[in-house]
Amino acid sequence: MNKDQIKGSAKDIAGKAQRKAGELTGNEDQQAEGLARQGEGKVQKGVGNVKDAADSARDKLKDDDRH
């Protein structure tokens, strides 16, 4: 797991908590901010997933070249 995946997951979780807190208190601004933070987290985690896949593909190509 790379740092984008970790940070993205953390933002997603924090956003869910913020959104839920907004729902419990009836604060629509809090809900919207939480939803936005969740979106940011999902995007960042996706970027991390792409980086991870690219690193794996590069490593596989290097291994194939050695043989």
N, CA, C and O atoms as a Maestro MAE file, in Angstrom:
{
 s_m_m2io_version
 :::
 2.0.0
}

f_m_ct {
 s_m_title
 :::
 protein
 m_atom[268] {
  # First column is atom index #
  i_m_mmod_type
  r_m_x_coord
  r_m_y_coord
  r_m_z_coord
  i_m_residue_number
  s_m_chain_name
  s_m_pdb_residue_name
  s_m_pdb_atom_name
  i_m_atomic_number
  :::
  1 25 0.843 -1.171 0.000 1 A "MET " " N  " 7
  2 3 0.000 0.000 0.000 1 A "MET " " CA " 6
  3 2 0.897 1.246 0.000 1 A "MET " " C  " 6
  4 15 1.870 1.316 0.752 1 A "MET " " O  " 8
  5 25 0.566 2.223 -0.843 2 A "ASN " " N  " 7
  6 3 1.365 3.441 -0.877 2 A "ASN " " CA " 6
  7 2 0.674 4.567 -0.115 2 A "ASN " " C  " 6
  8 15 -0.460 4.418 0.342 2 A "ASN " " O  " 8
  9 25 1.366 5.689 0.014 3 A "LYS " " N  " 7
  10 3 0.854 6.767 0.870 3 A "LYS " " CA " 6
  11 2 -0.435 7.377 0.334 3 A "LYS " " C  " 6
  12 15 -1.263 7.831 1.123 3 A "LYS " " O  " 8
  13 25 -0.629 7.401 -0.987 4 A "ASP " " N  " 7
  14 3 -1.892 7.921 -1.523 4 A "ASP " " CA " 6
  15 2 -3.063 7.022 -1.145 4 A "ASP " " C  " 6
  16 15 -4.148 7.512 -0.833 4 A "ASP " " O  " 8
  17 25 -2.851 5.728 -1.170 5 A "GLN " " N  " 7
  18 3 -3.907 4.804 -0.778 5 A "GLN " " CA " 6
  19 2 -4.253 4.978 0.695 5 A "GLN " " C  " 6
  20 15 -5.428 4.974 1.063 5 A "GLN " " O  " 8
  21 25 -3.247 5.131 1.530 6 A "ILE " " N  " 7
  22 3 -3.465 5.279 2.968 6 A "ILE " " CA " 6
  23 2 -4.152 6.603 3.278 6 A "ILE " " C  " 6
  24 15 -5.141 6.635 4.011 6 A "ILE " " O  " 8
  25 25 -3.630 7.698 2.722 7 A "LYS " " N  " 7
  26 3 -4.228 9.009 2.965 7 A "LYS " " CA " 6
  27 2 -5.645 9.082 2.397 7 A "LYS " " C  " 6
  28 15 -6.534 9.677 3.005 7 A "LYS " " O  " 8
  29 25 -5.847 8.482 1.247 8 A "GLY " " N  " 7
  30 3 -7.179 8.474 0.642 8 A "GLY " " CA " 6
  31 2 -8.176 7.719 1.497 8 A "GLY " " C  " 6
  32 15 -9.307 8.169 1.683 8 A "GLY " " O  " 8
  33 25 -7.766 6.583 2.015 9 A "SER " " N  " 7
  34 3 -8.649 5.813 2.892 9 A "SER " " CA " 6
  35 2 -8.975 6.597 4.157 9 A "SER " " C  " 6
  36 15 -10.111 6.583 4.630 9 A "SER " " O  " 8
  37 25 -7.969 7.282 4.701 10 A "ALA " " N  " 7
  38 3 -8.194 8.079 5.913 10 A "ALA " " CA " 6
  39 2 -9.177 9.219 5.647 10 A "ALA " " C  " 6
  40 15 -10.055 9.482 6.469 10 A "ALA " " O  " 8
  41 25 -9.035 9.898 4.503 11 A "LYS " " N  " 7
  42 3 -9.960 10.977 4.161 11 A "LYS " " CA " 6
  43 2 -11.373 10.442 3.971 11 A "LYS " " C  " 6
  44 15 -12.343 11.071 4.397 11 A "LYS " " O  " 8
  45 25 -11.488 9.286 3.334 12 A "ASP " " N  " 7
  46 3 -12.794 8.679 3.110 12 A "ASP " " CA " 6
  47 2 -13.475 8.379 4.444 12 A "ASP " " C  " 6
  48 15 -14.653 8.688 4.627 12 A "ASP " " O  " 8
  49 25 -12.741 7.781 5.364 13 A "ILE " " N  " 7
  50 3 -13.291 7.445 6.678 13 A "ILE " " CA " 6
  51 2 -13.677 8.712 7.446 13 A "ILE " " C  " 6
  52 15 -14.749 8.778 8.049 13 A "ILE " " O  " 8
  53 25 -12.801 9.712 7.421 14 A "ALA " " N  " 7
  54 3 -13.090 10.972 8.112 14 A "ALA " " CA " 6
  55 2 -14.317 11.644 7.508 14 A "ALA " " C  " 6
  56 15 -15.143 12.211 8.224 14 A "ALA " " O  " 8
  57 25 -14.424 11.575 6.201 15 A "GLY " " N  " 7
  58 3 -15.581 12.163 5.523 15 A "GLY " " CA " 6
  59 2 -16.877 11.465 5.895 15 A "GLY " " C  " 6
  60 15 -17.904 12.114 6.094 15 A "GLY " " O  " 8
  61 25 -16.830 10.138 5.990 16 A "LYS " " N  " 7
  62 3 -18.020 9.385 6.403 16 A "LYS " " CA " 6
  63 2 -18.452 9.790 7.803 16 A "LYS " " C  " 6
  64 15 -19.639 9.981 8.068 16 A "LYS " " O  " 8
  65 25 -17.479 9.917 8.695 17 A "ALA " " N  " 7
  66 3 -17.791 10.309 10.074 17 A "ALA " " CA " 6
  67 2 -18.375 11.721 10.108 17 A "ALA " " C  " 6
  68 15 -19.345 11.979 10.821 17 A "ALA " " O  " 8
  69 25 -17.787 12.627 9.343 18 A "GLN " " N  " 7
  70 3 -18.276 14.001 9.308 18 A "GLN " " CA " 6
  71 2 -19.692 14.057 8.733 18 A "GLN " " C  " 6
  72 15 -20.550 14.775 9.245 18 A "GLN " " O  " 8
  73 25 -19.925 13.300 7.675 19 A "ARG " " N  " 7
  74 3 -21.252 13.261 7.058 19 A "ARG " " CA " 6
  75 2 -22.288 12.717 8.032 19 A "ARG " " C  " 6
  76 15 -23.379 13.273 8.159 19 A "ARG " " O  " 8
  77 25 -21.946 11.629 8.720 20 A "LYS " " N  " 7
  78 3 -22.860 11.027 9.696 20 A "LYS " " CA " 6
  79 2 -23.148 11.995 10.838 20 A "LYS " " C  " 6
  80 15 -24.286 12.098 11.297 20 A "LYS " " O  " 8
  81 25 -22.114 12.706 11.298 21 A "ALA " " N  " 7
  82 3 -22.315 13.684 12.364 21 A "ALA " " CA " 6
  83 2 -23.275 14.771 11.898 21 A "ALA " " C  " 6
  84 15 -24.134 15.219 12.657 21 A "ALA " " O  " 8
  85 25 -23.125 15.184 10.665 22 A "GLY " " N  " 7
  86 3 -24.031 16.179 10.100 22 A "GLY " " CA " 6
  87 2 -25.457 15.672 10.007 22 A "GLY " " C  " 6
  88 15 -26.408 16.416 10.245 22 A "GLY " " O  " 8
  89 25 -25.603 14.391 9.655 23 A "GLU " " N  " 7
  90 3 -26.943 13.795 9.598 23 A "GLU " " CA " 6
  91 2 -27.579 13.755 10.982 23 A "GLU " " C  " 6
  92 15 -28.761 14.062 11.138 23 A "GLU " " O  " 8
  93 25 -26.791 13.374 11.985 24 A "LEU " " N  " 7
  94 3 -27.322 13.266 13.346 24 A "LEU " " CA " 6
  95 2 -27.739 14.615 13.919 24 A "LEU " " C  " 6
  96 15 -28.701 14.707 14.682 24 A "LEU " " O  " 8
  97 25 -27.004 15.660 13.543 25 A "THR " " N  " 7
  98 3 -27.296 16.987 14.085 25 A "THR " " CA " 6
  99 2 -28.190 17.811 13.162 25 A "THR " " C  " 6
  100 15 -28.623 18.906 13.523 25 A "THR " " O  " 8
  101 25 -28.463 17.286 11.978 26 A "GLY " " N  " 7
  102 3 -29.276 18.020 11.017 26 A "GLY " " CA " 6
  103 2 -28.529 19.161 10.339 26 A "GLY " " C  " 6
  104 15 -29.152 20.067 9.785 26 A "GLY " " O  " 8
  105 25 -27.208 19.125 10.378 27 A "ASN " " N  " 7
  106 3 -26.372 20.166 9.792 27 A "ASN " " CA " 6
  107 2 -26.036 19.791 8.347 27 A "ASN " " C  " 6
  108 15 -25.172 18.950 8.099 27 A "ASN " " O  " 8
  109 25 -26.726 20.420 7.407 28 A "GLU " " N  " 7
  110 3 -26.531 20.090 5.993 28 A "GLU " " CA " 6
  111 2 -25.151 20.500 5.481 28 A "GLU " " C  " 6
  112 15 -24.590 19.831 4.614 28 A "GLU " " O  " 8
  113 25 -24.602 21.592 6.010 29 A "ASP " " N  " 7
  114 3 -23.255 22.009 5.599 29 A "ASP " " CA " 6
  115 2 -22.231 20.952 5.997 29 A "ASP " " C  " 6
  116 15 -21.335 20.622 5.220 29 A "ASP " " O  " 8
  117 25 -22.368 20.430 7.194 30 A "GLN " " N  " 7
  118 3 -21.464 19.390 7.687 30 A "GLN " " CA " 6
  119 2 -21.591 18.135 6.813 30 A "GLN " " C  " 6
  120 15 -20.593 17.493 6.484 30 A "GLN " " O  " 8
  121 25 -22.820 17.800 6.447 31 A "GLN " " N  " 7
  122 3 -23.044 16.635 5.593 31 A "GLN " " CA " 6
  123 2 -22.350 16.831 4.243 31 A "GLN " " C  " 6
  124 15 -21.690 15.924 3.737 31 A "GLN " " O  " 8
  125 25 -22.504 18.012 3.674 32 A "ALA " " N  " 7
  126 3 -21.904 18.301 2.370 32 A "ALA " " CA " 6
  127 2 -20.380 18.272 2.439 32 A "ALA " " C  " 6
  128 15 -19.724 17.738 1.545 32 A "ALA " " O  " 8
  129 25 -19.822 18.846 3.498 33 A "GLU " " N  " 7
  130 3 -18.365 18.832 3.653 33 A "GLU " " CA " 6
  131 2 -17.855 17.399 3.812 33 A "GLU " " C  " 6
  132 15 -16.818 17.036 3.255 33 A "GLU " " O  " 8
  133 25 -18.581 16.601 4.564 34 A "GLY " " N  " 7
  134 3 -18.197 15.205 4.735 34 A "GLY " " CA " 6
  135 2 -18.250 14.438 3.433 34 A "GLY " " C  " 6
  136 15 -17.367 13.635 3.133 34 A "GLY " " O  " 8
  137 25 -19.285 14.690 2.666 35 A "LEU " " N  " 7
  138 3 -19.425 14.021 1.368 35 A "LEU " " CA " 6
  139 2 -18.296 14.437 0.427 35 A "LEU " " C  " 6
  140 15 -17.758 13.610 -0.309 35 A "LEU " " O  " 8
  141 25 -17.942 15.718 0.456 36 A "ALA " " N  " 7
  142 3 -16.832 16.199 -0.374 36 A "ALA " " CA " 6
  143 2 -15.519 15.555 0.050 36 A "ALA " " C  " 6
  144 15 -14.716 15.160 -0.796 36 A "ALA " " O  " 8
  145 25 -15.298 15.447 1.363 37 A "ARG " " N  " 7
  146 3 -14.067 14.825 1.862 37 A "ARG " " CA " 6
  147 2 -14.019 13.354 1.451 37 A "ARG " " C  " 6
  148 15 -12.959 12.835 1.101 37 A "ARG " " O  " 8
  149 25 -15.170 12.688 1.496 38 A "GLN " " N  " 7
  150 3 -15.215 11.295 1.051 38 A "GLN " " CA " 6
  151 2 -14.800 11.197 -0.413 38 A "GLN " " C  " 6
  152 15 -14.023 10.320 -0.792 38 A "GLN " " O  " 8
  153 25 -15.326 12.105 -1.228 39 A "GLY " " N  " 7
  154 3 -14.977 12.106 -2.649 39 A "GLY " " CA " 6
  155 2 -13.495 12.306 -2.869 39 A "GLY " " C  " 6
  156 15 -12.881 11.611 -3.678 39 A "GLY " " O  " 8
  157 25 -12.911 13.265 -2.142 40 A "GLU " " N  " 7
  158 3 -11.466 13.504 -2.239 40 A "GLU " " CA " 6
  159 2 -10.689 12.244 -1.867 40 A "GLU " " C  " 6
  160 15 -9.708 11.885 -2.517 40 A "GLU " " O  " 8
  161 25 -11.148 11.588 -0.814 41 A "GLY " " N  " 7
  162 3 -10.466 10.379 -0.370 41 A "GLY " " CA " 6
  163 2 -10.525 9.265 -1.392 41 A "GLY " " C  " 6
  164 15 -9.536 8.573 -1.630 41 A "GLY " " O  " 8
  165 25 -11.694 9.096 -1.998 42 A "LYS " " N  " 7
  166 3 -11.847 8.042 -3.003 42 A "LYS " " CA " 6
  167 2 -10.960 8.319 -4.225 42 A "LYS " " C  " 6
  168 15 -10.359 7.404 -4.787 42 A "LYS " " O  " 8
  169 25 -10.890 9.594 -4.623 43 A "VAL " " N  " 7
  170 3 -10.036 9.957 -5.763 43 A "VAL " " CA " 6
  171 2 -8.572 9.708 -5.425 43 A "VAL " " C  " 6
  172 15 -7.838 9.123 -6.222 43 A "VAL " " O  " 8
  173 25 -8.145 10.153 -4.240 44 A "GLN " " N  " 7
  174 3 -6.746 9.971 -3.849 44 A "GLN " " CA " 6
  175 2 -6.403 8.487 -3.747 44 A "GLN " " C  " 6
  176 15 -5.319 8.070 -4.155 44 A "GLN " " O  " 8
  177 25 -7.313 7.697 -3.208 45 A "LYS " " N  " 7
  178 3 -7.067 6.260 -3.119 45 A "LYS " " CA " 6
  179 2 -6.973 5.654 -4.518 45 A "LYS " " C  " 6
  180 15 -6.152 4.771 -4.761 45 A "LYS " " O  " 8
  181 25 -7.817 6.131 -5.438 46 A "GLY " " N  " 7
  182 3 -7.756 5.661 -6.822 46 A "GLY " " CA " 6
  183 2 -6.428 5.982 -7.480 46 A "GLY " " C  " 6
  184 15 -5.870 5.158 -8.204 46 A "GLY " " O  " 8
  185 25 -5.921 7.187 -7.228 47 A "VAL " " N  " 7
  186 3 -4.598 7.571 -7.750 47 A "VAL " " CA " 6
  187 2 -3.539 6.617 -7.198 47 A "VAL " " C  " 6
  188 15 -2.655 6.162 -7.923 47 A "VAL " " O  " 8
  189 25 -3.646 6.327 -5.912 48 A "GLY " " N  " 7
  190 3 -2.705 5.380 -5.302 48 A "GLY " " CA " 6
  191 2 -2.799 4.002 -5.919 48 A "GLY " " C  " 6
  192 15 -1.783 3.334 -6.113 48 A "GLY " " O  " 8
  193 25 -4.013 3.570 -6.230 49 A "ASN " " N  " 7
  194 3 -4.204 2.262 -6.869 49 A "ASN " " CA " 6
  195 2 -3.547 2.225 -8.244 49 A "ASN " " C  " 6
  196 15 -2.928 1.229 -8.618 49 A "ASN " " O  " 8
  197 25 -3.686 3.317 -8.992 50 A "VAL " " N  " 7
  198 3 -3.069 3.389 -10.323 50 A "VAL " " CA " 6
  199 2 -1.550 3.359 -10.200 50 A "VAL " " C  " 6
  200 15 -0.876 2.653 -10.950 50 A "VAL " " O  " 8
  201 25 -1.009 4.130 -9.249 51 A "LYS " " N  " 7
  202 3 0.442 4.125 -9.041 51 A "LYS " " CA " 6
  203 2 0.935 2.733 -8.670 51 A "LYS " " C  " 6
  204 15 1.967 2.277 -9.163 51 A "LYS " " O  " 8
  205 25 0.194 2.068 -7.802 52 A "ASP " " N  " 7
  206 3 0.558 0.724 -7.368 52 A "ASP " " CA " 6
  207 2 0.551 -0.249 -8.548 52 A "ASP " " C  " 6
  208 15 1.455 -1.072 -8.689 52 A "ASP " " O  " 8
  209 25 -0.468 -0.148 -9.383 53 A "ALA " " N  " 7
  210 3 -0.551 -1.021 -10.557 53 A "ALA " " CA " 6
  211 2 0.597 -0.739 -11.526 53 A "ALA " " C  " 6
  212 15 1.170 -1.664 -12.101 53 A "ALA " " O  " 8
  213 25 0.929 0.537 -11.706 54 A "ALA " " N  " 7
  214 3 2.025 0.903 -12.604 54 A "ALA " " CA " 6
  215 2 3.363 0.375 -12.068 54 A "ALA " " C  " 6
  216 15 4.194 -0.119 -12.830 54 A "ALA " " O  " 8
  217 25 3.558 0.485 -10.758 55 A "ASP " " N  " 7
  218 3 4.785 -0.041 -10.152 55 A "ASP " " CA " 6
  219 2 4.879 -1.549 -10.331 55 A "ASP " " C  " 6
  220 15 5.950 -2.076 -10.633 55 A "ASP " " O  " 8
  221 25 3.771 -2.238 -10.146 56 A "SER " " N  " 7
  222 3 3.754 -3.696 -10.309 56 A "SER " " CA " 6
  223 2 4.063 -4.085 -11.751 56 A "SER " " C  " 6
  224 15 4.811 -5.031 -11.999 56 A "SER " " O  " 8
  225 25 3.479 -3.348 -12.705 57 A "ALA " " N  " 7
  226 3 3.723 -3.649 -14.118 57 A "ALA " " CA " 6
  227 2 5.190 -3.395 -14.474 57 A "ALA " " C  " 6
  228 15 5.809 -4.170 -15.204 57 A "ALA " " O  " 8
  229 25 5.735 -2.291 -13.943 58 A "ARG " " N  " 7
  230 3 7.141 -1.980 -14.212 58 A "ARG " " CA " 6
  231 2 8.055 -3.067 -13.632 58 A "ARG " " C  " 6
  232 15 9.007 -3.500 -14.281 58 A "ARG " " O  " 8
  233 25 7.753 -3.499 -12.412 59 A "ASP " " N  " 7
  234 3 8.553 -4.545 -11.787 59 A "ASP " " CA " 6
  235 2 8.471 -5.853 -12.577 59 A "ASP " " C  " 6
  236 15 9.468 -6.561 -12.721 59 A "ASP " " O  " 8
  237 25 7.291 -6.165 -13.083 60 A "LYS " " N  " 7
  238 3 7.129 -7.393 -13.873 60 A "LYS " " CA " 6
  239 2 7.945 -7.307 -15.157 60 A "LYS " " C  " 6
  240 15 8.579 -8.281 -15.562 60 A "LYS " " O  " 8
  241 25 7.926 -6.147 -15.791 61 A "LEU " " N  " 7
  242 3 8.718 -5.973 -17.016 61 A "LEU " " CA " 6
  243 2 10.209 -6.120 -16.731 61 A "LEU " " C  " 6
  244 15 10.933 -6.730 -17.517 61 A "LEU " " O  " 8
  245 25 10.664 -5.571 -15.628 62 A "LYS " " N  " 7
  246 3 12.078 -5.709 -15.248 62 A "LYS " " CA " 6
  247 2 12.427 -7.172 -15.022 62 A "LYS " " C  " 6
  248 15 13.480 -7.635 -15.459 62 A "LYS " " O  " 8
  249 25 11.542 -7.906 -14.336 63 A "ASP " " N  " 7
  250 3 11.780 -9.334 -14.092 63 A "ASP " " CA " 6
  251 2 11.819 -10.121 -15.405 63 A "ASP " " C  " 6
  252 15 12.638 -11.024 -15.572 63 A "ASP " " O  " 8
  253 25 10.922 -9.766 -16.335 64 A "ASP " " N  " 7
  254 3 10.885 -10.451 -17.625 64 A "ASP " " CA " 6
  255 2 12.165 -10.180 -18.434 64 A "ASP " " C  " 6
  256 15 12.654 -11.062 -19.140 64 A "ASP " " O  " 8
  257 25 12.693 -8.977 -18.328 65 A "ASP " " N  " 7
  258 3 13.916 -8.622 -19.055 65 A "ASP " " CA " 6
  259 2 15.125 -9.365 -18.506 65 A "ASP " " C  " 6
  260 15 16.075 -9.626 -19.244 65 A "ASP " " O  " 8
  261 25 15.103 -9.703 -17.239 66 A "ARG " " N  " 7
  262 3 16.235 -10.410 -16.619 66 A "ARG " " CA " 6
  263 2 16.307 -11.866 -17.037 66 A "ARG " " C  " 6
  264 15 17.363 -12.492 -16.943 66 A "ARG " " O  " 8
  265 25 15.205 -12.398 -17.491 67 A "HIS " " N  " 7
  266 3 15.173 -13.843 -17.833 67 A "HIS " " CA " 6
  267 2 15.335 -14.061 -19.278 67 A "HIS " " C  " 6
  268 15 15.332 -15.205 -19.734 67 A "HIS " " O  " 8
  :::
 }
 m_bond[267] {
  # First column is bond index #
  i_m_from
  i_m_to
  i_m_order
  :::
  1 1 2 1
  2 2 3 1
  3 3 4 2
  4 3 5 1
  5 5 6 1
  6 6 7 1
  7 7 8 2
  8 7 9 1
  9 9 10 1
  10 10 11 1
  11 11 12 2
  12 11 13 1
  13 13 14 1
  14 14 15 1
  15 15 16 2
  16 15 17 1
  17 17 18 1
  18 18 19 1
  19 19 20 2
  20 19 21 1
  21 21 22 1
  22 22 23 1
  23 23 24 2
  24 23 25 1
  25 25 26 1
  26 26 27 1
  27 27 28 2
  28 27 29 1
  29 29 30 1
  30 30 31 1
  31 31 32 2
  32 31 33 1
  33 33 34 1
  34 34 35 1
  35 35 36 2
  36 35 37 1
  37 37 38 1
  38 38 39 1
  39 39 40 2
  40 39 41 1
  41 41 42 1
  42 42 43 1
  43 43 44 2
  44 43 45 1
  45 45 46 1
  46 46 47 1
  47 47 48 2
  48 47 49 1
  49 49 50 1
  50 50 51 1
  51 51 52 2
  52 51 53 1
  53 53 54 1
  54 54 55 1
  55 55 56 2
  56 55 57 1
  57 57 58 1
  58 58 59 1
  59 59 60 2
  60 59 61 1
  61 61 62 1
  62 62 63 1
  63 63 64 2
  64 63 65 1
  65 65 66 1
  66 66 67 1
  67 67 68 2
  68 67 69 1
  69 69 70 1
  70 70 71 1
  71 71 72 2
  72 71 73 1
  73 73 74 1
  74 74 75 1
  75 75 76 2
  76 75 77 1
  77 77 78 1
  78 78 79 1
  79 79 80 2
  80 79 81 1
  81 81 82 1
  82 82 83 1
  83 83 84 2
  84 83 85 1
  85 85 86 1
  86 86 87 1
  87 87 88 2
  88 87 89 1
  89 89 90 1
  90 90 91 1
  91 91 92 2
  92 91 93 1
  93 93 94 1
  94 94 95 1
  95 95 96 2
  96 95 97 1
  97 97 98 1
  98 98 99 1
  99 99 100 2
  100 99 101 1
  101 101 102 1
  102 102 103 1
  103 103 104 2
  104 103 105 1
  105 105 106 1
  106 106 107 1
  107 107 108 2
  108 107 109 1
  109 109 110 1
  110 110 111 1
  111 111 112 2
  112 111 113 1
  113 113 114 1
  114 114 115 1
  115 115 116 2
  116 115 117 1
  117 117 118 1
  118 118 119 1
  119 119 120 2
  120 119 121 1
  121 121 122 1
  122 122 123 1
  123 123 124 2
  124 123 125 1
  125 125 126 1
  126 126 127 1
  127 127 128 2
  128 127 129 1
  129 129 130 1
  130 130 131 1
  131 131 132 2
  132 131 133 1
  133 133 134 1
  134 134 135 1
  135 135 136 2
  136 135 137 1
  137 137 138 1
  138 138 139 1
  139 139 140 2
  140 139 141 1
  141 141 142 1
  142 142 143 1
  143 143 144 2
  144 143 145 1
  145 145 146 1
  146 146 147 1
  147 147 148 2
  148 147 149 1
  149 149 150 1
  150 150 151 1
  151 151 152 2
  152 151 153 1
  153 153 154 1
  154 154 155 1
  155 155 156 2
  156 155 157 1
  157 157 158 1
  158 158 159 1
  159 159 160 2
  160 159 161 1
  161 161 162 1
  162 162 163 1
  163 163 164 2
  164 163 165 1
  165 165 166 1
  166 166 167 1
  167 167 168 2
  168 167 169 1
  169 169 170 1
  170 170 171 1
  171 171 172 2
  172 171 173 1
  173 173 174 1
  174 174 175 1
  175 175 176 2
  176 175 177 1
  177 177 178 1
  178 178 179 1
  179 179 180 2
  180 179 181 1
  181 181 182 1
  182 182 183 1
  183 183 184 2
  184 183 185 1
  185 185 186 1
  186 186 187 1
  187 187 188 2
  188 187 189 1
  189 189 190 1
  190 190 191 1
  191 191 192 2
  192 191 193 1
  193 193 194 1
  194 194 195 1
  195 195 196 2
  196 195 197 1
  197 197 198 1
  198 198 199 1
  199 199 200 2
  200 199 201 1
  201 201 202 1
  202 202 203 1
  203 203 204 2
  204 203 205 1
  205 205 206 1
  206 206 207 1
  207 207 208 2
  208 207 209 1
  209 209 210 1
  210 210 211 1
  211 211 212 2
  212 211 213 1
  213 213 214 1
  214 214 215 1
  215 215 216 2
  216 215 217 1
  217 217 218 1
  218 218 219 1
  219 219 220 2
  220 219 221 1
  221 221 222 1
  222 222 223 1
  223 223 224 2
  224 223 225 1
  225 225 226 1
  226 226 227 1
  227 227 228 2
  228 227 229 1
  229 229 230 1
  230 230 231 1
  231 231 232 2
  232 231 233 1
  233 233 234 1
  234 234 235 1
  235 235 236 2
  236 235 237 1
  237 237 238 1
  238 238 239 1
  239 239 240 2
  240 239 241 1
  241 241 242 1
  242 242 243 1
  243 243 244 2
  244 243 245 1
  245 245 246 1
  246 246 247 1
  247 247 248 2
  248 247 249 1
  249 249 250 1
  250 250 251 1
  251 251 252 2
  252 251 253 1
  253 253 254 1
  254 254 255 1
  255 255 256 2
  256 255 257 1
  257 257 258 1
  258 258 259 1
  259 259 260 2
  260 259 261 1
  261 261 262 1
  262 262 263 1
  263 263 264 2
  264 263 265 1
  265 265 266 1
  266 266 267 1
  267 267 268 2
  :::
 }
}
